[in-house]
C-alpha cells in the first residue's frame, strides 16, 4: 500500500507520470511472474531436457535467477531485431509464469506472496 501511494504521488508530480507508473508496474509484473516461471523451470530440471538446457545457461549467469531477468531486461535495449527478441523472451517468461499461477488458481496470491 505504501509503495502504491508513493508511485501515485510521484506520478502526479511530473507531466509523464502515468506512463512512468505503467512501465514500472509492467516491470514489476514481469519480474514477479518471470521469477515464478524460472522457479518452475528449475524444479523441472530432472524431468525435462529443455529445463536442463535453460537452467545450464541461467546457472552460468551472475546472480542466477535474478541475473537472467537482469540480463534480459538490459539486452532488450539493444536496437533492432536483437533487442526485440530479448524483449519477447522476457514477455514469454512473464506470460509463462502468469499461466502457471493461473492454472494453479494463484494468480493474485503469487503477486502478494512474492512482494
C-alpha positions as CSV (number, residue, x, y, z in Angstrom):
1,X,0.0,0.0,0.0
2,X,2.8,2.4,0.8
3,X,4.6,1.6,-2.5
4,X,1.4,2.2,-4.4
5,X,0.9,5.5,-2.6
6,X,4.5,6.6,-3.3
7,X,4.2,5.6,-7.0
8,X,1.0,7.6,-7.4
9,X,2.5,10.6,-5.6
10,X,5.5,10.5,-8.0
11,X,3.2,10.1,-11.0
12,X,1.1,13.1,-10.0
13,X,4.2,15.3,-9.7
14,X,5.5,15.0,-13.3
15,X,3.8,15.5,-16.6
16,X,4.5,12.0,-17.9
17,X,4.0,10.3,-14.6
18,X,1.2,7.9,-15.5
19,X,3.4,6.4,-18.3
20,X,6.2,6.0,-15.9
21,X,4.0,4.3,-13.3
22,X,2.6,2.0,-16.1
23,X,6.1,1.0,-17.2
24,X,7.1,0.4,-13.5
25,X,4.0,-1.8,-13.0
26,X,4.8,-3.8,-16.2
27,X,8.4,-4.3,-15.0
28,X,7.2,-5.4,-11.5
29,X,4.7,-7.9,-13.1
30,X,7.3,-9.2,-15.5
31,X,9.8,-9.8,-12.7
32,X,7.2,-11.4,-10.4
33,X,5.8,-13.9,-12.9
34,X,9.1,-14.4,-14.6
35,X,10.6,-15.4,-11.3
36,X,7.8,-18.0,-10.9
37,X,8.4,-19.4,-14.4
38,X,12.2,-19.7,-13.7
39,X,11.4,-21.4,-10.4
40,X,9.3,-24.0,-12.0
41,X,11.9,-24.4,-14.7
42,X,14.5,-25.1,-12.1
43,X,12.1,-27.6,-10.4
44,X,11.6,-29.4,-13.8
45,X,15.3,-29.8,-14.4
46,X,15.4,-33.5,-13.7
47,X,12.5,-34.3,-15.9
48,X,12.9,-32.0,-19.0
49,X,15.8,-31.6,-21.4
50,X,14.6,-28.0,-22.2
51,X,14.6,-27.2,-18.5
52,X,18.1,-28.6,-18.1
53,X,19.4,-26.7,-21.1
54,X,17.8,-23.4,-19.9
55,X,19.0,-23.8,-16.4
56,X,22.5,-24.6,-17.6
57,X,22.6,-21.1,-19.1
58,X,20.9,-19.4,-16.1
59,X,23.3,-21.1,-13.7
60,X,26.3,-19.5,-15.5
61,X,24.9,-16.0,-15.1
62,X,25.9,-13.9,-12.1
63,X,23.1,-13.9,-9.5
64,X,21.5,-16.9,-11.2
65,X,17.7,-16.3,-11.5
66,X,17.9,-12.5,-10.9
67,X,20.8,-12.4,-13.3
68,X,18.7,-14.0,-16.0
69,X,16.0,-11.4,-15.6
70,X,18.5,-8.5,-15.3
71,X,20.3,-9.7,-18.5
72,X,17.1,-10.0,-20.5
73,X,16.0,-6.5,-19.2
74,X,19.3,-5.0,-20.1
75,X,19.6,-6.6,-23.5
76,X,16.1,-5.6,-24.6
77,X,17.5,-2.1,-25.0
78,X,19.7,-3.2,-27.9
79,X,18.4,-1.5,-31.1
80,X,16.9,-3.6,-33.9
81,X,15.7,-7.2,-34.1
82,X,18.0,-8.4,-31.3
83,X,16.5,-6.1,-28.7
84,X,13.0,-7.1,-29.8
85,X,13.8,-10.8,-29.5
86,X,15.1,-10.3,-25.9
87,X,12.0,-8.2,-25.1
88,X,9.9,-11.0,-26.5
89,X,11.8,-13.6,-24.4
90,X,11.1,-11.5,-21.3
91,X,7.4,-11.3,-22.1
92,X,7.2,-15.0,-22.8
93,X,8.8,-15.7,-19.5
94,X,6.3,-13.5,-17.7
95,X,3.3,-14.9,-19.5
96,X,4.5,-18.4,-18.8
97,X,4.7,-17.6,-15.1
98,X,1.3,-16.0,-15.1
99,X,-0.1,-19.1,-16.9
100,X,1.4,-21.3,-14.2
101,X,-0.1,-19.2,-11.5
102,X,-3.5,-19.1,-13.3
103,X,-3.5,-22.8,-13.8
104,X,-2.9,-23.3,-10.1
105,X,-5.5,-20.7,-9.2
106,X,-3.0,-18.5,-7.5
107,X,-2.6,-15.5,-9.9
108,X,-3.1,-12.8,-7.4
109,X,-1.9,-14.8,-4.4
110,X,1.5,-15.2,-6.1
111,X,1.7,-11.5,-6.6
112,X,1.0,-10.9,-2.9
113,X,3.3,-13.6,-1.6
114,X,6.2,-12.6,-3.8
115,X,6.2,-8.9,-2.8
